Amino acid sequence: MEFVRTRKLSRIAMSLGSLSVIAGGLTMYFGPDGLGDGMMIAGFALLIGGVAALASTPVGEDEGD
C-alpha cells in the first residue's frame, strides 16, 4: 500500500509544480520578476521531486505482489 500512497503524492507534487511554473511565468510577465522567479524555481523543484518519486515506484496501482 505504500507504493500507491507514494505514487499519489508524487502526482500531486507534479501537478502543483506544473501549476507553480505556469503561475510564476505569468507573474513574471505581469508583475514583479523576483516573485515569479521564486515561484518557477519552487515549481521546478516540486516537479523534479515528483518525477523522481514516481520513477522510484513500480508501474501500476498495486503493490506488485
C-alpha positions as CSV (number, residue, x, y, z in Angstrom):
1,M,0.0,0.0,0.0
2,E,3.0,2.3,0.5
3,F,3.6,2.4,-3.3
4,V,0.1,3.6,-4.0
5,R,0.4,6.4,-1.5
6,T,3.9,7.4,-2.9
7,R,2.5,7.5,-6.4
8,K,-0.5,9.6,-5.4
9,L,1.7,12.1,-3.5
10,S,4.2,12.3,-6.4
11,R,1.4,13.0,-8.9
12,I,0.1,15.8,-6.6
13,A,3.6,17.2,-6.3
14,M,4.0,17.2,-10.1
15,S,0.6,18.9,-10.6
16,L,1.5,21.6,-8.1
17,G,4.9,22.0,-9.6
18,S,3.4,22.5,-13.1
19,L,0.9,25.0,-11.9
20,S,3.6,26.9,-10.0
21,V,5.8,27.1,-13.1
22,I,2.9,28.5,-15.1
23,A,1.9,30.9,-12.4
24,G,5.5,32.0,-12.0
25,G,5.8,32.7,-15.7
26,L,2.5,34.7,-15.6
27,T,3.7,36.6,-12.5
28,M,7.0,37.5,-14.2
29,Y,5.1,38.7,-17.3
30,F,2.5,40.8,-15.4
31,G,4.2,41.7,-12.2
32,P,7.5,41.5,-10.2
33,D,10.2,39.4,-11.6
34,G,11.6,38.2,-8.3
35,L,8.4,36.7,-7.1
36,G,7.9,35.0,-10.5
37,D,11.4,33.6,-10.4
38,G,10.9,32.1,-6.9
39,M,7.6,30.5,-8.0
40,M,9.2,29.0,-11.0
41,I,12.2,27.6,-9.1
42,A,9.9,26.1,-6.4
43,G,7.7,24.7,-9.2
44,F,10.6,23.0,-11.0
45,A,11.8,21.6,-7.7
46,L,8.4,20.1,-7.0
47,L,8.2,18.8,-10.5
48,I,11.6,17.1,-10.4
49,G,10.9,15.7,-6.9
50,G,7.6,14.3,-8.0
51,V,9.1,12.7,-11.1
52,A,11.9,11.2,-9.1
53,A,9.5,9.7,-6.5
54,L,7.2,8.4,-9.3
55,A,10.2,6.8,-11.1
56,S,11.2,5.0,-7.9
57,T,8.0,3.1,-7.6
58,P,6.9,0.1,-9.7
59,V,4.4,0.6,-12.5
60,G,0.7,0.2,-11.7
61,E,-1.5,0.9,-8.7
62,D,-1.0,-2.4,-7.0
63,E,1.9,-3.3,-4.6
64,G,3.5,-5.7,-7.0
65,D,2.5,-8.8,-5.0
